[in-house]
Amino acid sequence: MKGESRMTNPKVRDTVFCKYMSTGDHLLALLNAIKGTSYTDPSDITINTLSGSFYSNIKNDISFMLDTLIMMLIEHQTTINPNMPIRMLEYVAELFRRYMEPEKRKVYGSELIKLPAPEFYVFYDGDDTSFEHQTLRLSDAFMAPSDKLELIVNVYNLADGMNEDLKDRCRPLNEYSIFSNHYKQLRKQRLPIDEAVSATIRYCIENNIMKDYLRHNESEVIDMFGFEWDEKEERQALIELSEARGKNREKIDSARTLLTKGIVTLQALKSSGYYSQEELAAISK
């Protein structure tokens, strides 16, 4: 199945959002839009996204510094995750560790080590339109009230009609939002994933949206975006199936329908642990 070939391709782990936004000029435009600043030199941007190393397997979506003044950490999500402050804490700790590496011995000295001021953002790209902006706090996870350590994550919804002022101030973000929302509309019309991605690419190129990027990276975008939404739909489908676990016939019929439509793979059903061998045999008939 097409979904299975995507799942085994490691390069599709990067999302279109991360690839498209991870240039100096795009990140500078995003920073200016968020902070209301007017920096003009993309060479002031240093991208320091964590991609894992021999010593650490920590990876994040996007992080960068403006000179040594500001460090922005950005995550792109298609599902709601209240644990983002915890994840961001892990990311920023690793980024600071690497930032201080050349002078790590000074941390024990009497002179204060200066650090770039961190800021944390999530751009939500899923189906939930119940919020436009929300704030997540690390302190919400504490089992006892405390104001001794805090980390605040601002979450912006990229759904059509939401955060339009922010999008208007950042053309790359606005273009990605148009791309994503057009794709979602086609999927709601039951267009298969690959066809929806291809049609979205054609629409955007014709309307000068992400034009150069899409022309040069069309096949990669089809892989990345398709995998991204394959994974999301598969995860949601498995959750819904688990709710019907006690209804054996309904469970088998529902799973067979999702398998036939290509929303989930047989391997995913096996790995979920929700089905016996007999049920899997019935599903795959």
C-alpha positions in Angstrom: 0.0 0.0 0.0 1.1 3.6 -0.6 1.0 4.4 3.1 3.3 1.5 3.9 6.0 2.7 1.5 5.9 6.2 3.1 6.2 4.8 6.6 9.5 3.1 5.7 11.0 6.2 4.1 13.1 8.0 6.7 13.4 11.3 4.8 9.7 12.0 5.1 10.1 12.7 8.8 10.7 16.4 8.1 7.5 18.3 7.6 6.8 20.7 4.8 6.4 23.5 7.4 9.9 22.9 8.8 11.6 22.6 5.4 9.9 25.7 4.0 10.3 28.0 7.0 14.0 27.0 7.8 15.7 29.7 5.8 17.2 32.9 7.2 14.8 35.2 5.4 11.7 33.2 6.3 12.7 33.0 10.0 13.5 36.7 10.1 10.1 37.5 8.7 8.5 35.2 11.3 10.4 36.8 14.1 9.5 40.3 13.0 5.8 39.3 12.7 5.7 37.8 16.2 7.6 40.5 18.0 6.6 43.5 15.9 10.2 44.3 15.1 11.8 45.3 11.8 15.1 43.5 11.5 16.3 43.4 7.9 19.5 41.2 7.6 18.9 37.5 7.3 22.6 36.9 8.0 21.9 37.8 11.6 19.9 34.6 11.9 21.8 31.4 13.1 19.8 28.2 12.7 20.6 25.8 15.6 17.9 23.2 15.2 18.6 20.0 17.1 19.1 17.1 14.8 20.6 14.6 17.3 24.2 13.8 17.8 26.6 11.1 19.1 26.0 12.4 22.7 22.3 13.2 22.4 19.3 12.0 20.4 17.2 15.1 21.2 15.6 16.6 18.1 13.3 19.6 17.6 11.5 21.2 14.7 13.1 24.6 14.4 15.3 26.7 16.6 17.4 29.8 15.7 19.1 32.8 17.2 19.0 36.4 16.2 22.7 37.3 16.9 23.1 36.3 20.5 20.1 38.3 21.8 17.1 36.0 21.1 16.6 32.3 20.7 13.3 31.1 19.3 12.1 27.5 19.5 9.3 26.6 17.1 7.3 23.4 16.8 4.8 22.5 14.2 1.9 20.2 15.2 -1.2 18.7 13.7 -2.4 17.3 17.1 -3.0 19.1 20.4 -0.2 18.4 23.0 -0.5 19.9 26.5 3.1 18.6 27.2 4.8 21.1 24.9 6.3 23.1 27.8 8.0 19.9 29.1 9.4 19.1 25.7 10.5 22.7 25.2 12.3 22.6 28.5 14.3 19.6 27.3 15.1 21.3 24.0 16.2 24.6 25.5 18.4 22.9 28.1 20.2 21.1 25.3 20.5 24.2 23.2 22.0 26.1 26.1 24.4 23.3 26.8 25.7 23.5 23.3 25.7 27.3 23.4 27.9 27.2 26.5 30.1 24.4 25.3 33.1 26.6 24.4 33.2 28.2 27.8 31.6 25.5 29.9 34.1 25.8 32.7 33.1 29.4 33.3 29.7 28.2 34.6 31.5 27.5 37.9 33.2 30.9 37.9 32.2 34.3 39.4 31.4 36.0 36.1 27.8 35.8 34.9 27.4 33.9 31.6 25.1 35.8 29.3 22.5 33.7 27.4 20.1 34.5 24.5 16.6 35.1 25.7 14.5 32.0 24.8 11.0 32.2 23.4 8.7 29.2 22.6 6.1 28.9 19.9 3.8 26.2 18.5 2.1 26.5 15.2 -1.0 24.2 15.2 -2.1 22.9 11.9 -4.8 20.4 12.8 -8.6 20.3 12.6 -9.4 21.8 16.0 -10.9 25.3 15.4 -12.0 25.9 19.0 -9.1 28.2 19.8 -7.1 30.9 17.9 -4.3 31.3 20.4 -3.6 29.6 23.7 -0.8 29.7 26.3 0.7 26.6 27.8 2.7 26.8 31.0 5.2 24.4 32.5 3.8 25.2 36.0 0.4 23.6 34.9 2.2 20.2 35.1 3.5 20.7 38.7 1.8 18.5 41.3 2.0 21.4 43.8 1.7 25.1 43.1 5.0 26.8 42.4 6.2 29.9 40.7 9.9 29.0 41.0 10.3 27.7 37.5 8.2 28.7 34.5 8.2 28.2 30.7 5.5 29.6 28.6 4.6 28.3 25.1 2.4 30.4 22.8 0.3 28.3 20.5 -1.1 29.8 17.3 -3.8 28.1 15.2 -3.1 28.3 11.4 -6.7 27.4 10.5 -8.3 29.5 7.8 -9.6 32.8 9.3 -7.4 32.5 12.4 -4.4 34.7 13.3 -4.8 36.5 10.1 -2.9 39.6 11.4 0.1 37.4 12.1 -0.1 35.7 8.7 -0.4 39.1 7.0 2.8 40.2 8.7 4.7 37.1 7.6 4.3 36.1 4.0 6.0 32.7 4.3 3.7 31.7 7.2 0.6 32.9 5.3 1.6 31.0 2.2 2.2 27.8 4.1 -1.2 28.3 5.8 -2.9 28.7 2.4 -1.2 25.5 1.2 -2.2 23.5 4.2 -5.8 24.7 4.4 -6.4 24.1 0.7 -5.1 20.6 1.2 -7.4 20.0 4.1 -10.4 21.2 2.1 -9.6 18.7 -0.6 -9.3 15.9 1.9 -12.7 16.8 3.3 -14.0 16.3 -0.2 -12.7 12.7 0.0 -9.9 13.2 -2.4 -7.1 10.6 -1.8 -4.0 11.9 -0.1 -1.6 11.8 -3.1 -4.2 13.5 -5.4 -5.0 16.1 -2.8 -1.3 17.0 -2.3 -0.7 17.1 -6.1 -3.8 19.3 -6.7 -2.7 21.6 -3.8 0.7 22.0 -5.3 -0.8 22.9 -8.7 -3.2 25.4 -7.1 -0.4 27.1 -5.2 2.0 27.3 -8.1 -0.7 28.8 -10.3 -1.4 31.4 -7.6 2.2 32.2 -6.8 2.1 30.6 -3.4 5.3 28.9 -2.3 5.9 28.8 -6.0 9.7 28.4 -6.3 9.9 26.0 -3.3 7.1 23.8 -4.7 8.5 23.8 -8.3 11.9 22.6 -7.0 10.7 20.1 -4.4 7.4 18.7 -5.7 8.1 15.0 -5.2 9.6 15.6 -1.8 6.6 17.6 -0.7 4.2 14.9 -1.9 6.2 12.4 0.3 6.5 14.7 3.3 3.0 16.1 3.4 1.4 12.8 2.6 3.3 11.0 5.3 2.6 13.8 7.8 -1.2 13.4 7.3 -1.1 9.7 6.8 0.4 9.4 10.2 -2.2 11.8 11.7 -5.2 10.1 10.2 -3.9 6.7 11.1 -3.3 7.7 14.7 -6.8 9.2 15.0 -8.3 6.2 13.3 -6.7 3.8 15.8 -8.0 5.9 18.7 -11.5 5.7 17.3 -11.2 2.0 16.7 -10.1 1.3 20.3 -13.4 2.9 21.5 -15.3 0.2 19.6 -13.1 -2.6 21.0 -16.0 -4.4 22.8 -18.1 -4.6 19.7 -16.4 -7.3 17.8 -18.3 -7.3 14.5 -18.4 -3.5 14.4 -14.7 -3.4 15.2 -13.8 -5.7 12.4 -16.0 -4.0 9.9 -14.7 -0.5 10.9 -11.1 -1.7 10.6 -11.7 -3.3 7.2 -13.2 -0.1 5.9 -10.2 2.0 7.1 -7.8 -0.6 5.6 -9.6 -0.6 2.3 -9.6 3.2 2.1 -5.9 3.2 2.8 -6.2 5.3 6.0 -4.5 2.7 8.1 -2.1 -0.1 7.2 -2.4 -3.8 8.2 0.9 -3.5 10.0 -0.4 -0.6 12.1 -3.4 -2.6 13.1 -1.1 -5.5 14.1 1.1 -3.2 16.1 -1.8 -1.5 17.9 -2.4 -4.6 20.0 -6.2 -4.2 19.7 -6.8 -7.2 17.6 -6.4 -11.0 18.0 -4.9 -13.1 15.2 -8.4 -14.3 14.3 -9.7 -10.7 14.0 -6.7 -9.6 11.9 -7.4 -12.6 9.6 -11.0 -11.5 9.3 -10.1 -7.9 8.6 -7.6 -8.8 5.9 -10.1 -11.0 3.9 
